[in-house]
Every structure is written in structure tokens, then in C-alpha cells.
Amino acid sequence: MTGGGATWEYRDLSLPRGTSRETARTLLTGVAETEHWEPDRLRLYPDGRRLVRLRRRVYRMIRTA
């Protein structure tokens, strides 16, 4: 097995202003449970927009035979 850091795949979601915290939480929970994403970074802009960066680990299969 080789050493090294984890390889991650990223996905950005943009939520429009006026999106409630409950709606954002429900959306992110659904994405996390069904597609195995986890929150990496959340940015809340002064005008109310939210930019969410999600990440998930990429598993590379190594041929053994």
C-alpha cells in the first residue's frame, strides 16, 4: 500500500438569498446521506447568498492480479 495524502472530489453549491437555514440544512443533509458528500466550507455573503463547498473522498482501486 502506498502512502500519501487523501484525494478529494469537490462540488460547489450556491444557495440563493432568502433560503432559510432549515431549507439549507435539509438540502445538505439529503446530499450527504445519498451521495456521501460532507461539508468542507460554507461562505455566507452580506446579501444573503450562501456558497457551500462539499467534498468526498475518492477511492482508487488498485489492481492486485
ZAKOLLO-896356 format. One record per atom (N, C-alpha, C): atom name; x, y, z; residue in three letters. Coordinates in steps of 0.001 Angstrom, whole numbers, m for minus. Example, Ala and Ser with C-alpha at 12.3 -4.5 7.8 and 13.67 -1.06 7.14 Angstrom:
atomo / px / py / pz / residuo
N / 13190 / m5690 / 7800 / ALA $
CA / 12300 / m4500 / 7800 / ALA $
C / 13200 / m3300 / 7800 / ALA $
N / 12850 / m2250 / 7080 / SER $
CA / 13670 / m1060 / 7140 / SER $
C / 12900 / 30 / 7870 / SER $
***
This chain:
atomo / px / py / pz / residuo
N / 851 / m1181 / 0 / MET $
CA / 0 / 0 / 0 / MET $
C / 888 / 1232 / 0 / MET $
N / 575 / 2177 / m828 / THR $
CA / 1387 / 3382 / m921 / THR $
C / 878 / 4440 / 38 / THR $
N / 1783 / 5258 / 517 / GLY $
CA / 1417 / 6347 / 1417 / GLY $
C / 972 / 7558 / 620 / GLY $
N / 700 / 8629 / 1334 / GLY $
CA / 303 / 9847 / 644 / GLY $
C / m984 / 10403 / 1204 / GLY $
N / m1300 / 11585 / 765 / GLY $
CA / m2496 / 12240 / 1242 / GLY $
C / m3755 / 11721 / 583 / GLY $
N / m4850 / 12099 / 1155 / ALA $
CA / m6148 / 11698 / 622 / ALA $
C / m6439 / 12479 / m660 / ALA $
N / m7174 / 11849 / m1546 / THR $
CA / m7625 / 12510 / m2763 / THR $
C / m9100 / 12831 / m2580 / THR $
N / m9446 / 14082 / m2801 / TRP $
CA / m10816 / 14538 / m2586 / TRP $
C / m11421 / 15038 / m3879 / TRP $
N / m12721 / 14879 / m3978 / GLU $
CA / m13509 / 15430 / m5072 / GLU $
C / m14357 / 16546 / m4465 / GLU $
N / m14448 / 17682 / m5145 / TYR $
CA / m15169 / 18836 / m4607 / TYR $
C / m16377 / 19176 / m5470 / TYR $
N / m17370 / 19755 / m4820 / ARG $
CA / m18590 / 20194 / m5501 / ARG $
C / m19059 / 21483 / m4824 / ARG $
N / m19353 / 22501 / m5604 / ASP $
CA / m19832 / 23775 / m5071 / ASP $
C / m21330 / 23895 / m5279 / ASP $
N / m22024 / 24296 / m4226 / LEU $
CA / m23459 / 24568 / m4310 / LEU $
C / m23677 / 26030 / m3965 / LEU $
N / m24506 / 26682 / m4718 / SER $
CA / m24845 / 28063 / m4451 / SER $
C / m26323 / 28125 / m4074 / SER $
N / m26590 / 28649 / m2898 / LEU $
CA / m27973 / 28786 / m2434 / LEU $
C / m28354 / 30254 / m2509 / LEU $
N / m29472 / 30560 / m3136 / PRO $
CA / m29853 / 31965 / m3317 / PRO $
C / m30241 / 32624 / m2001 / PRO $
N / m30208 / 33945 / m2008 / ARG $
CA / m30623 / 34673 / m816 / ARG $
C / m32090 / 34395 / m551 / ARG $
N / m32445 / 34438 / 686 / GLY $
CA / m33813 / 34124 / 1053 / GLY $
C / m34002 / 32660 / 1399 / GLY $
N / m32992 / 31835 / 1165 / THR $
CA / m33080 / 30430 / 1542 / THR $
C / m32941 / 30335 / 3057 / THR $
N / m33904 / 29715 / 3685 / SER $
CA / m33852 / 29627 / 5149 / SER $
C / m32783 / 28628 / 5584 / SER $
N / m32372 / 28753 / 6822 / ARG $
CA / m31378 / 27825 / 7360 / ARG $
C / m31924 / 26403 / 7373 / ARG $
N / m33200 / 26274 / 7671 / GLU $
CA / m33826 / 24943 / 7711 / GLU $
C / m33829 / 24294 / 6328 / GLU $
N / m34141 / 25078 / 5304 / THR $
CA / m34137 / 24556 / 3933 / THR $
C / m32725 / 24167 / 3510 / THR $
N / m31744 / 25002 / 3835 / ALA $
CA / m30354 / 24693 / 3504 / ALA $
C / m29898 / 23436 / 4229 / ALA $
N / m30256 / 23301 / 5490 / ARG $
CA / m29880 / 22123 / 6272 / ARG $
C / m30493 / 20854 / 5680 / ARG $
N / m31760 / 20926 / 5307 / THR $
CA / m32445 / 19783 / 4720 / THR $
C / m31793 / 19373 / 3400 / THR $
N / m31475 / 20339 / 2556 / LEU $
CA / m30821 / 20061 / 1276 / LEU $
C / m29457 / 19404 / 1485 / LEU $
N / m28650 / 19975 / 2373 / LEU $
CA / m27304 / 19444 / 2604 / LEU $
C / m27340 / 18070 / 3262 / LEU $
N / m28308 / 17841 / 4132 / THR $
CA / m28444 / 16528 / 4761 / THR $
C / m28798 / 15473 / 3721 / THR $
N / m29693 / 15807 / 2815 / GLY $
CA / m30073 / 14874 / 1762 / GLY $
C / m28905 / 14528 / 853 / GLY $
N / m28125 / 15526 / 472 / VAL $
CA / m26956 / 15292 / m381 / VAL $
C / m25923 / 14450 / 358 / VAL $
N / m25732 / 14725 / 1628 / ALA $
CA / m24748 / 13974 / 2410 / ALA $
C / m25144 / 12510 / 2551 / ALA $
N / m26409 / 12258 / 2795 / GLU $
CA / m26855 / 10882 / 3009 / GLU $
C / m26907 / 10069 / 1724 / GLU $
N / m27308 / 10666 / 623 / THR $
CA / m27486 / 9897 / m604 / THR $
C / m26230 / 9818 / m1462 / THR $
N / m25412 / 10863 / m1447 / GLU $
CA / m24247 / 10904 / m2330 / GLU $
C / m22916 / 10909 / m1587 / GLU $
N / m22938 / 10796 / m279 / HIS $
CA / m21750 / 10688 / 574 / HIS $
C / m20845 / 11921 / 535 / HIS $
N / m21436 / 13099 / 419 / TRP $
CA / m20681 / 14344 / 473 / TRP $
C / m20646 / 14821 / 1916 / TRP $
N / m19612 / 15569 / 2273 / GLU $
CA / m19536 / 16207 / 3587 / GLU $
C / m19186 / 17672 / 3390 / GLU $
N / m19641 / 18551 / 4288 / PRO $
CA / m19336 / 19965 / 4126 / PRO $
C / m17848 / 20233 / 4329 / PRO $
N / m17293 / 21042 / 3465 / ASP $
CA / m15890 / 21436 / 3575 / ASP $
C / m15793 / 22902 / 3968 / ASP $
N / m16607 / 23733 / 3338 / ARG $
CA / m16536 / 25164 / 3596 / ARG $
C / m17899 / 25794 / 3316 / ARG $
N / m18269 / 26756 / 4135 / LEU $
CA / m19516 / 27487 / 3944 / LEU $
C / m19204 / 28971 / 3983 / LEU $
N / m19698 / 29677 / 2992 / ARG $
CA / m19489 / 31120 / 2960 / ARG $
C / m20842 / 31799 / 2861 / ARG $
N / m21101 / 32712 / 3772 / LEU $
CA / m22341 / 33482 / 3788 / LEU $
C / m21997 / 34915 / 3392 / LEU $
N / m22584 / 35367 / 2303 / TYR $
CA / m22311 / 36708 / 1793 / TYR $
C / m23243 / 37726 / 2435 / TYR $
N / m22844 / 38999 / 2468 / PRO $
CA / m23674 / 40039 / 3081 / PRO $
C / m25067 / 40179 / 2469 / PRO $
N / m25216 / 39821 / 1181 / ASP $
CA / m26527 / 39934 / 553 / ASP $
C / m27413 / 38718 / 825 / ASP $
N / m26912 / 37727 / 1585 / GLY $
CA / m27720 / 36581 / 1968 / GLY $
C / m27454 / 35306 / 1202 / GLY $
N / m26658 / 35376 / 127 / ARG $
CA / m26324 / 34162 / m621 / ARG $
C / m25435 / 33262 / 218 / ARG $
N / m25532 / 31971 / m29 / ARG $
CA / m24649 / 31008 / 623 / ARG $
C / m23911 / 30231 / m457 / ARG $
N / m22615 / 30066 / m278 / LEU $
CA / m21821 / 29222 / m1152 / LEU $
C / m21269 / 28093 / m289 / LEU $
N / m21626 / 26870 / m652 / VAL $
CA / m21233 / 25704 / 123 / VAL $
C / m20312 / 24852 / m728 / VAL $
N / m19167 / 24522 / m182 / ARG $
CA / m18254 / 23589 / m863 / ARG $
C / m18327 / 22255 / m133 / ARG $
N / m18649 / 21228 / m911 / LEU $
CA / m18748 / 19879 / m371 / LEU $
C / m17566 / 19063 / m868 / LEU $
N / m17214 / 18038 / m119 / ARG $
CA / m16133 / 17169 / m552 / ARG $
C / m16466 / 15720 / m238 / ARG $
N / m15862 / 14828 / m1000 / ARG $
CA / m15938 / 13406 / m700 / ARG $
C / m14646 / 12755 / m1145 / ARG $
N / m14302 / 11731 / m450 / ARG $
CA / m13045 / 11043 / m709 / ARG $
C / m13163 / 10191 / m1973 / ARG $
N / m12118 / 10216 / m2773 / VAL $
CA / m12062 / 9416 / m3985 / VAL $
C / m11221 / 8191 / m3670 / VAL $
N / m11822 / 7042 / m3842 / TYR $
CA / m11118 / 5785 / m3606 / TYR $
C / m10670 / 5223 / m4945 / TYR $
N / m9399 / 5018 / m5076 / ARG $
CA / m8826 / 4454 / m6296 / ARG $
C / m8596 / 2963 / m6078 / ARG $
N / m9092 / 2186 / m7004 / MET $
CA / m8896 / 744 / m6911 / MET $
C / m7537 / 390 / m7512 / MET $
N / m6805 / m423 / m6810 / ILE $
CA / m5506 / m873 / m7271 / ILE $
C / m5622 / m2330 / m7700 / ILE $
N / m5191 / m2576 / m8892 / ARG $
CA / m5257 / m3948 / m9409 / ARG $
C / m4227 / m4813 / m8680 / ARG $
N / m4667 / m5948 / m8190 / THR $
CA / m3774 / m6815 / m7418 / THR $
C / m3350 / m8068 / m8172 / THR $
N / m4002 / m8347 / m9262 / ALA $
CA / m3619 / m9555 / m10010 / ALA $
C / m3460 / m9268 / m11470 / ALA $
***
